[in-house]
C-alpha cells in the first residue's frame, strides 16, 4: 500500500499543542479524502459510476458524492458555515445508504449529476474543510461540543465509506474496473488449517466509555455503560475459512430450509444464492472475486458471507456435531479478546498487529497468520458477525449534529460486526467501535463460531415510537423546564407532606401514567399501587420497576427529535421498586381486590373519564378512616373523553 494509506491513524483527542493537533488533523483529512479518491480511480469509465453492483443499493455515483455532501450538511447544521455549496447536490447525495426494505430503491426518483460535476463538487468541499481546519478555534482536548468534533465526524464518516464503497466495487462487473497500484491484494495462498474449538475462561466485561475520558473520536453508540459476567465457553481457533465453509455448500446447505430462520429464508428466496457472494463458479472450480480481479479460491482465506449465511452454517454444524454451535455475542467476542490479550489500538506501535487499517494488503490474508495467544485474527482480516442486534448502552445519548447515526438501527434488524477488516481504518479499527448492518448486507465480513449457551441481556426496547407514550414519558419524567417543576413529582411531594401525621401503609395512584408519581409516593409509603387504563403506560412503568431503561423521543422542530431515557437509578428511586405494583384498570370500575388505602391520588384524571361521578362515588369505599383523597385537574372537559351530560361542576 502507499504511504497515504499507511498514514491513516485516528488522532488522539488530547495533547499539549493545539497547532500541532491542527496539523495532524489536516494530514488525517487529506489521507482519508485522498484515499477515497484513490478507491474510485479503480473505476475505468464514467459509465461505471452509474452501475448498481447490488440491486439493494444506489449506483456508485451516489457514494462518490455522499461523503463530501456529509461534510457540508454537518458544518451547515452546526452553524460553522452559513452558505451551502450546491443545495441541489446536497439534497441528492444526502441520504440513502441503509435501505429499510429489499425493493424501495426507485431510480425514477433520482436525477444523478455527471461524474465531472461530482468531482468539481468534491474539490470545492476539500477547500472548505481545509479552511475550517485552518481557522476554527481549537482547544484540547477535543470534545463533543468542539467544532473540530464535526470535522472528525466527517473524516470518520468517509472512512466508513471507503470500506462500504469497496464492497460495492468488488461486486461490480470486472469490465468496469482496472488495476491500481494502491490496491494490491495478498498473494499468499495454501491449504487451510484444521479449525478447532478452544476453551475460553469466563470473566467480567465492561463496555462503553464516557465523554470525559475518551482518547479517540467515537460514535454515539460507543458511549454509556454495559457490564456482564461471561461464563466459560469455547471459541473457534480460526475464522471460518473457504475450505471449512465448502462442505456446507456441497451438502446443499443453501437449499435446506432447516438451517434458515424466516428472515434468512426471505432473503435467500429473493436472491436465490447457492454459494457465498464473492465465490464465482468456473470450469476450473470456484474462484474468488477481489477488488479488481478474480483468483482461484484460496482455501486458507476467510469465507465472506452475510449474517444469514453465517447463522445457517452454525445450525448445520450444530446438527453435524451434536452440540450447540452459534455465532458469538458481542459480550463473548469482547471476553475472547480480553482472554487472548489483544493489544489496544494505542498500543499498536508503528505497525498494526493484524491485517487491518490498510497497513497490509487490499484483500484478506490466510487465517493462520496473525496470532493472539493461540487464537487468530481476533481483529482484522474480515469483520466477524455476532448474533447481537445493536442496542444502546445505559446512558446512551445522540450527538445533536448526527442524531440519526445509530438510532434507526435500534430495530432488532441490524447485527453488530466486530473486529474490523483489512480495510477498516480510523474509528473502525478501534476496539470500542460498534458497527451494525442489516443481516442481509455484505461487508468484508466473515465469522468465527463458538460453543456456548450464554444468554445475552441487551436492551432491545427501542425508542418509543408512540407519540402519546413519549409525551407521557416526557411530562411524567422530564426535568424542570422554564422554571416549572415536574408536575408528577411535585404532586407526590405535596401528598407526602399532607400525610405527615397520618398512617402511610398503602397508597393508590389512579391514572398513574408511566409511574413517576407512583415511585415517588413509595418513598414514604410501604406499598403503592399504580393503576392506569392504558396497558402501554403500564408496560413502561413495569419495565422501570424491573430495573430496565425506557427510551423515548420528543419532537423539537420539524423532523428533528431529542432523545431521552428513564432509569430509576438516575432519579434516586431504585429503592422504591419493591414497594410498588402496577395494574391495568378502569378508574370508573375499580375492583374490590385493590383493597383500602390511606391515600388515593388521582392526578389530572377526572376530566378524562367517561363517568367521573361514578369514580368519585367509589372512593369512599376505597379510602381508610382518617385517609386522604387528593385530586388535581385542569378542568378541561371535552366531549372527546366525557359526554357533556357527565361533566361535573
Secondary structure, 3 states (H helix, E strand, C coil): CCHHHHCCCCCECCCCCHHHHHHHHHHHHHHHHHHHHHHHCCECCHHHHCCCCCCCCCCHHHHHHHHHHHHHHHHHHCCCCCCCCCHHHHHHCCCCCCCCCCCCCCHHHCCCCCHHHHHHHHHHHHHHHHHHHHHCCCCCCCCCCCHHHHHHHHHHHHHHHHHHHHHHHHHCCHHHECCCCCCCCCCCCCCCCCCCEEEECCEEEEECECCCCCCECCCHHHECEEEEEECCEEEECCCCEHHHHHHHHHCCCCCCHHHCCHHHHHHHHHHCCCCCCCEECCCCCCEEECCCCEEECCCCEECCCCHHHHHHHHHHHHHHHCCCEEECCHHHHHHHHHHCCCCCHHHCCCCCCCCCCCCCCCCCCECCCCEECCEECCCCCCEEEEEEECCCCECCCCCCCCCCCCHHHCCCCEEEEECCCCCCCHHHHCCCCCEEEECCCCCCEECCEEECCCCCCCCCCCEECCHHHHHHHHHHHCCCECCECCHHHHHHHHHHHHCCCCCCCEEEEECCCCCHHHHHHCCCCCEEEEEECCHHHHHHHHHHHCCCCEEEEEEEECCEEEEEEECHHHHCCHHHHHHEEEEECCHHHCCHHHCCEEEEEEECCHHHCCCHHHHHHHHHHHEEEEEEEEEECCCCCCCCCCCHHHCCC
